[in-house]
Amino acid sequence: MRTIKLTHEQIELLCQALGMAEKQFTDIHKTIVENTVNVRKHSGTKNEQSSKAKFYHEMACKIAELNIDIEQGNFDV
């Protein structure tokens, strides 16, 4: 485990970057669902695409939780 010191400005920048990453993962998830999973008569790789979409959704959630924990000071020592 590491302990690092960051200024409030650096923490804000980090949280902003995490917010952008979360948005990108959410957008990728939405695109996969809309363009491959929810397509009429699509059967071939539906499970595979659903699995990929789930991965991006889970990553977006993890990033969001990390961002919230940082903002709330849950990692402060």
Buried (B, 14 or more C-beta within 10 A) or exposed (E): EEEEEEEEEEBEEBBEEBBEBBEBBBEBBBEBBEEBBEEEEEEEEEEEBBEBBEBBBEBBEEBBEBBEEBBEEEEEE
